[in-house]
Amino acid sequence: MKSTGEVMGIAPTFGEAFAKAQLAGGTRLPTGGTALVSVRREDKVFLEPVARSLVESGLDLVATSGTADYLRGLGIDCEAINKVYEGSPHTVDIIEEGRVQLVINTSSTPQSVKDSYSLRRSALEVGVPYFTTPAGAAAAAAAIAVLKTKGTPTVCALQDLHAQLPGRGEAG
């Protein structure tokens, strides 16, 4: 897998396995700081558990107006920020200023796709991890929760797992 750039994480839970895979791939998930959240209307249904998990893990939330209104309606505290086309201060400004440690962004309309390009590009340029699907956001939140409670995951060799299989004994 090394030659193709693939990585994997082995762990007892999905969150820990995903955290390991992200670390192996060079992505450092934050255990503090601020998460920027901007999701399309259709994706808001997935957002509550993700947002709550991020807050429980110690991250502050900043969101574009529609997403911020939705989160506040659920009783989740977050700061509102402009979209790029709404003027400064906006999402790209706070990414480039180093105020954001994680981005969750889904898009659908031509304008949101256009805005997302500059937002994702800025995140990439400054090394901020970003997730563009509900499943990716949920996986990131689970991994961050594990990193916050357990710290950096330990390595688990495939040979050791193989040795634990019934009837296999010691790895050879």
Backbone bond lengths (Angstrom), bond angles and torsions (degrees), N, CA, C in turn:
res aa  C-N    CA-C-N  psi(-1)  N-CA   C-N-CA  omega(-1)  CA-C   N-CA-C  phi
1 M - - - 1.444 - - 1.520 111.97 -
2 K 1.306 117.43 -24.75 1.456 120.28 -178.31 1.532 112.11 -58.08
3 S 1.322 116.74 -38.56 1.459 119.40 -176.47 1.526 112.81 -67.97
4 T 1.328 117.38 -22.64 1.462 119.65 -179.86 1.523 112.10 -100.84
5 G 1.320 116.38 -1.89 1.454 119.68 179.01 1.510 113.67 83.24
6 E 1.311 118.00 12.11 1.456 120.85 179.70 1.522 110.08 -84.75
7 V 1.313 115.11 151.78 1.453 121.03 175.59 1.521 108.27 -136.90
8 M 1.315 115.74 164.12 1.450 119.67 174.79 1.515 108.73 -143.96
9 G 1.307 114.82 159.54 1.448 120.92 176.26 1.509 108.78 -127.84
10 I 1.313 117.05 132.36 1.459 122.34 177.88 1.517 107.22 -113.13
11 A 1.325 115.83 127.32 1.459 120.20 -179.31 1.528 109.11 -164.09
12 P 1.313 116.94 166.37 1.459 119.94 179.40 1.534 114.04 -69.32
13 T 1.336 117.38 -23.49 1.464 120.35 -179.96 1.521 110.25 -124.97
14 F 1.322 115.54 156.22 1.457 120.05 179.17 1.527 111.02 -61.16
15 G 1.337 116.90 -44.89 1.465 120.24 -178.05 1.513 112.44 -57.46
16 E 1.334 116.70 -42.81 1.463 120.11 179.72 1.533 110.74 -69.94
17 A 1.331 116.67 -39.75 1.467 119.89 178.24 1.526 110.67 -63.39
18 F 1.329 116.85 -41.13 1.464 120.03 179.54 1.531 110.27 -66.88
19 A 1.329 116.38 -40.27 1.470 119.62 177.33 1.527 110.42 -59.49
20 K 1.329 117.06 -43.98 1.457 120.72 178.55 1.527 111.24 -62.59
21 A 1.321 116.47 -43.34 1.466 120.03 -179.71 1.525 110.88 -63.45
22 Q 1.323 117.09 -41.08 1.459 120.28 178.64 1.524 110.75 -63.71
23 L 1.316 116.80 -45.05 1.471 120.60 178.28 1.528 110.86 -61.65
24 A 1.334 116.46 -43.13 1.462 120.10 -179.95 1.520 111.56 -64.59
25 G 1.313 116.73 -30.50 1.457 121.15 178.65 1.517 113.46 -85.59
26 G 1.325 117.04 0.75 1.460 120.82 176.83 1.517 115.03 92.00
27 T 1.331 117.36 8.98 1.461 120.83 178.71 1.518 109.71 -98.29
28 R 1.298 115.85 121.39 1.467 121.93 177.98 1.519 108.98 -97.36
29 L 1.306 116.63 107.71 1.456 120.76 178.28 1.527 109.22 -77.91
30 P 1.331 117.01 140.25 1.466 119.38 -177.42 1.526 112.42 -78.78
31 T 1.320 116.05 149.57 1.463 120.91 171.92 1.525 110.05 -114.64
32 G 1.307 115.39 13.26 1.456 122.34 176.80 1.507 108.39 -167.61
33 G 1.314 115.55 176.62 1.453 119.90 -179.99 1.511 111.64 98.28
34 T 1.332 115.78 -145.17 1.464 121.39 -173.05 1.515 111.24 -128.38
35 A 1.329 114.53 137.68 1.461 121.26 173.74 1.523 108.02 -106.85
36 L 1.318 116.26 129.16 1.460 123.20 174.98 1.522 107.70 -93.11
37 V 1.327 116.27 124.46 1.455 121.29 -176.20 1.524 109.44 -124.36
38 S 1.322 115.33 127.01 1.458 121.64 175.62 1.523 107.56 -148.55
39 V 1.316 116.29 106.30 1.461 119.33 -175.96 1.524 111.01 -125.64
40 R 1.310 114.74 152.04 1.460 120.37 179.02 1.526 109.62 -69.58
41 R 1.308 115.43 158.71 1.460 122.64 -175.97 1.532 111.43 -51.43
42 E 1.324 117.27 -44.50 1.461 121.48 -176.62 1.531 112.70 -64.98
43 D 1.307 117.49 -22.43 1.461 121.09 -177.18 1.526 113.68 -95.00
44 K 1.312 117.56 -3.13 1.464 119.72 -177.61 1.527 112.17 -63.96
45 V 1.330 117.75 -27.25 1.466 120.18 -178.77 1.532 112.13 -61.85
46 F 1.317 118.56 -29.54 1.462 121.43 179.61 1.524 111.99 -82.69
47 L 1.298 117.28 -14.31 1.458 121.55 -165.19 1.529 115.02 -73.21
48 E 1.319 118.23 -33.64 1.468 119.26 -174.58 1.530 113.35 -55.66
49 P 1.334 120.49 -53.84 1.474 117.88 -179.27 1.527 113.29 -64.73
50 V 1.316 117.07 -33.37 1.464 120.75 178.12 1.525 109.82 -65.14
51 A 1.332 116.48 -49.70 1.464 121.07 -178.76 1.528 111.26 -62.37
52 R 1.328 116.39 -44.35 1.468 119.29 179.55 1.527 111.25 -62.69
53 S 1.320 116.80 -40.48 1.464 120.20 178.76 1.523 111.15 -63.78
54 L 1.330 116.70 -42.64 1.468 119.84 179.11 1.522 110.86 -62.39
55 V 1.329 117.00 -43.85 1.469 120.81 179.48 1.531 110.12 -64.75
56 E 1.337 117.24 -43.46 1.472 120.67 178.14 1.528 111.28 -62.50
57 S 1.326 116.50 -27.64 1.463 120.78 178.02 1.526 112.83 -83.62
58 G 1.335 116.78 -0.47 1.459 120.37 174.84 1.509 116.11 99.37
59 L 1.325 118.39 8.96 1.452 120.15 177.87 1.526 110.46 -91.43
60 D 1.318 115.24 143.91 1.459 121.35 170.24 1.518 107.02 -87.19
61 L 1.333 115.79 155.05 1.454 120.44 179.45 1.516 110.78 -114.70
62 V 1.325 115.71 139.07 1.450 122.87 169.31 1.522 104.78 -129.68
63 A 1.329 116.54 137.32 1.459 119.94 -173.77 1.518 110.95 -143.95
64 T 1.323 114.70 154.74 1.465 119.00 173.94 1.521 108.14 -67.84
65 S 1.325 117.60 162.88 1.467 122.25 -166.09 1.528 114.73 -53.40
66 G 1.325 118.28 -48.48 1.460 119.90 -178.84 1.508 112.51 -64.59
67 T 1.305 116.43 -41.74 1.458 121.19 178.96 1.527 109.97 -69.41
68 A 1.327 117.40 -40.50 1.467 120.92 178.54 1.526 110.43 -62.22
69 D 1.331 117.54 -44.00 1.468 120.78 177.94 1.521 110.91 -59.97
70 Y 1.321 116.38 -42.75 1.461 120.82 179.75 1.530 110.30 -62.36
71 L 1.324 117.07 -48.70 1.467 120.91 -178.93 1.525 111.50 -63.21
72 R 1.311 116.86 -42.83 1.467 120.01 178.63 1.525 110.82 -62.96
73 G 1.331 116.14 -35.92 1.464 120.40 176.55 1.523 112.50 -62.71
74 L 1.312 116.84 -24.12 1.466 122.58 176.62 1.526 111.91 -90.54
75 G 1.331 116.06 0.12 1.455 120.25 -178.73 1.519 114.00 82.75
76 I 1.326 116.29 18.78 1.464 121.07 179.51 1.524 108.30 -101.78
77 D 1.312 116.12 122.20 1.459 121.19 -177.04 1.520 111.29 -72.23
78 C 1.307 116.50 133.75 1.462 120.60 173.58 1.522 109.79 -159.38
79 E 1.305 113.41 152.56 1.460 122.00 176.40 1.525 107.90 -87.78
80 A 1.322 117.73 145.28 1.466 121.46 176.26 1.525 109.91 -95.05
81 I 1.330 115.62 146.97 1.462 122.26 178.30 1.529 108.42 -139.31
82 N 1.312 116.58 149.89 1.463 120.86 178.90 1.520 111.46 -71.58
83 K 1.329 114.94 152.28 1.455 120.68 165.18 1.524 106.31 -75.86
84 V 1.313 116.95 163.15 1.463 120.92 -175.58 1.527 111.19 -55.63
85 Y 1.314 117.87 -47.56 1.462 120.38 -176.20 1.525 113.14 -69.78
86 E 1.345 117.61 -10.34 1.464 120.98 178.86 1.530 112.19 -87.41
87 G 1.318 117.25 -7.90 1.461 120.80 177.48 1.511 113.87 99.73
88 S 1.330 114.91 162.92 1.469 122.05 -178.66 1.520 111.04 -74.25
89 P 1.324 116.13 149.38 1.457 127.79 -4.63 1.534 110.30 -73.83
90 H 1.334 116.48 138.74 1.460 120.78 -178.64 1.525 110.69 -134.50
91 T 1.320 115.26 -177.96 1.465 121.69 -173.38 1.521 113.25 -56.16
92 V 1.316 117.28 -44.10 1.462 120.08 -178.61 1.531 110.44 -66.97
93 D 1.315 116.99 -37.83 1.468 120.17 178.22 1.529 111.19 -55.97
94 I 1.340 116.70 -49.04 1.467 118.78 -174.89 1.524 112.40 -73.17
95 I 1.339 116.61 -26.54 1.470 118.89 174.02 1.517 109.26 -68.13
96 E 1.317 116.51 -49.44 1.463 120.73 -178.07 1.524 112.47 -66.22
97 E 1.333 118.14 -26.06 1.465 122.17 177.14 1.535 112.24 -78.52
98 G 1.339 117.17 -6.35 1.456 120.64 -179.73 1.513 114.02 81.91
99 R 1.320 117.19 16.26 1.469 121.06 -178.35 1.525 112.54 -86.46
100 V 1.332 118.52 -4.75 1.462 122.52 -175.77 1.525 109.41 -121.50
101 Q 1.338 116.22 133.11 1.454 120.88 179.44 1.534 113.01 -111.61
102 L 1.339 117.19 -8.41 1.460 122.22 -179.38 1.523 108.13 -155.36
103 V 1.343 116.81 140.65 1.459 121.22 176.65 1.521 109.23 -124.22
104 I 1.330 114.80 131.62 1.466 121.75 170.83 1.518 105.57 -121.30
105 N 1.323 115.96 116.99 1.460 120.36 -174.37 1.520 110.53 -145.36
106 T 1.330 115.47 122.45 1.465 119.73 171.07 1.522 107.02 -120.19
107 S 1.318 115.99 151.55 1.462 119.23 -176.30 1.522 110.55 -142.42
108 S 1.353 115.13 160.29 1.461 119.22 179.78 1.528 112.80 -146.94
109 T 1.327 117.69 -43.27 1.459 119.92 -177.14 1.525 110.06 -79.73
110 P 1.332 117.60 158.83 1.466 118.77 177.87 1.533 112.76 -54.98
111 Q 1.333 117.76 -39.33 1.466 120.17 179.44 1.523 110.92 -67.41
112 S 1.337 117.44 -41.97 1.465 119.19 -179.01 1.531 111.13 -69.00
113 V 1.322 116.93 -33.50 1.467 119.62 175.49 1.523 109.71 -65.31
114 K 1.334 116.35 -42.33 1.472 120.64 178.20 1.534 110.48 -62.32
115 D 1.328 117.02 -46.85 1.466 121.02 177.91 1.528 110.90 -62.01
116 S 1.312 115.65 -40.36 1.458 120.13 -177.98 1.523 111.98 -62.77
117 Y 1.306 116.88 -33.86 1.457 119.59 179.88 1.527 110.65 -58.54
118 S 1.320 117.32 -51.13 1.464 119.69 -178.08 1.526 111.24 -67.68
119 L 1.314 117.50 -35.63 1.454 121.87 178.76 1.525 110.22 -65.32
120 R 1.332 116.92 -49.11 1.459 120.39 -179.45 1.524 111.65 -67.96
121 R 1.304 116.08 -37.87 1.469 120.16 178.43 1.531 110.42 -61.66
122 S 1.318 116.28 -43.81 1.469 120.45 178.49 1.524 110.73 -63.32
123 A 1.328 116.61 -42.71 1.468 120.12 178.42 1.523 110.42 -60.75
124 L 1.316 116.42 -43.77 1.460 121.19 178.95 1.525 111.18 -61.83
125 E 1.318 116.78 -44.90 1.463 121.12 -177.34 1.527 113.15 -64.15
126 V 1.332 116.90 -34.23 1.470 118.74 -178.92 1.528 112.66 -99.74
127 G 1.335 117.45 2.12 1.460 120.93 175.38 1.511 115.43 80.33
128 V 1.318 117.13 28.80 1.458 120.94 178.19 1.533 108.35 -92.53
129 P 1.335 117.95 125.80 1.460 119.00 178.15 1.532 111.01 -64.82
130 Y 1.326 115.67 140.88 1.457 118.86 178.74 1.519 110.34 -137.65
131 F 1.311 114.37 148.65 1.452 122.20 -178.10 1.520 108.43 -129.08
132 T 1.333 115.80 135.55 1.459 120.50 -170.15 1.522 113.51 -118.38
133 T 1.328 117.30 10.04 1.466 120.93 177.23 1.528 109.00 -134.76
134 P 1.325 116.78 155.97 1.468 118.87 175.35 1.527 112.57 -58.68
135 A 1.328 117.69 -40.41 1.461 120.68 179.91 1.528 111.00 -64.78
136 G 1.318 117.23 -41.35 1.463 121.02 177.81 1.516 112.09 -63.70
137 A 1.328 116.21 -40.92 1.466 120.56 179.00 1.523 110.87 -64.80
138 A 1.327 117.02 -42.28 1.466 121.01 179.12 1.528 110.31 -64.82
139 A 1.332 117.10 -41.38 1.462 120.96 178.41 1.527 110.65 -63.53
140 A 1.326 116.67 -43.42 1.469 120.53 179.10 1.525 110.67 -62.03
141 A 1.333 117.19 -43.85 1.469 120.58 179.77 1.526 110.71 -62.16
142 A 1.334 116.90 -41.34 1.468 120.33 178.49 1.521 110.76 -64.61
143 A 1.319 117.27 -41.54 1.456 121.39 179.57 1.526 111.49 -66.28
144 I 1.314 116.54 -41.92 1.466 120.44 179.43 1.524 110.22 -63.42
145 A 1.325 117.34 -39.90 1.471 120.76 177.73 1.528 110.40 -60.55
146 V 1.324 117.09 -41.50 1.474 120.94 178.09 1.519 110.50 -65.70
147 L 1.324 117.06 -46.60 1.465 120.20 -179.71 1.527 111.12 -61.19
148 K 1.312 116.32 -37.22 1.467 120.59 -179.15 1.531 110.95 -67.28
149 T 1.329 117.28 -39.12 1.461 119.83 -176.28 1.524 113.43 -88.68
150 K 1.335 117.20 -36.47 1.470 120.37 -175.24 1.513 114.39 -104.73
151 G 1.316 118.11 -15.27 1.457 120.19 -175.31 1.515 111.03 80.41
152 T 1.314 116.44 -164.15 1.459 121.45 -178.22 1.520 110.10 -62.66
153 P 1.336 116.81 128.27 1.470 119.68 -178.89 1.525 112.08 -65.98
154 T 1.319 115.56 155.74 1.458 121.15 177.92 1.531 109.88 -92.23
155 V 1.304 115.04 160.29 1.460 121.36 179.50 1.523 109.86 -80.84
156 C 1.315 115.40 140.94 1.457 121.78 176.35 1.523 107.06 -128.07
157 A 1.327 117.34 113.18 1.463 121.23 -177.96 1.522 110.93 -77.87
158 L 1.313 116.34 142.53 1.462 121.21 177.12 1.527 111.25 -57.94
159 Q 1.317 116.63 -36.82 1.459 120.85 179.63 1.523 111.33 -60.61
160 D 1.332 116.41 -38.95 1.465 120.29 178.83 1.514 111.09 -66.27
161 L 1.317 116.97 -40.18 1.466 120.08 177.20 1.517 110.56 -64.97
162 H 1.306 116.27 -42.72 1.452 121.03 179.51 1.527 110.54 -59.48
163 A 1.307 116.65 -40.71 1.466 121.25 -179.99 1.522 112.08 -64.89
164 Q 1.318 117.48 -23.58 1.464 121.45 -178.94 1.530 112.74 -83.23
165 L 1.322 118.03 -10.72 1.466 120.69 179.57 1.519 110.19 -65.16
166 P 1.313 117.41 143.30 1.474 120.00 179.69 1.530 110.80 -55.52
167 G 1.347 116.52 132.61 1.440 122.03 177.27 1.516 114.89 79.13
168 R 1.330 118.12 5.17 1.467 120.13 -176.70 1.522 112.70 -98.67
169 G 1.292 118.13 -27.61 1.470 119.80 -179.45 1.510 111.99 60.02
170 E 1.317 115.48 -143.82 1.456 121.75 -178.95 1.524 110.85 -71.19
171 A 1.347 114.13 144.92 1.466 119.04 175.92 1.520 108.74 -69.51
172 G 1.333 115.86 141.84 1.454 116.37 -178.24 1.435 114.94 -133.96
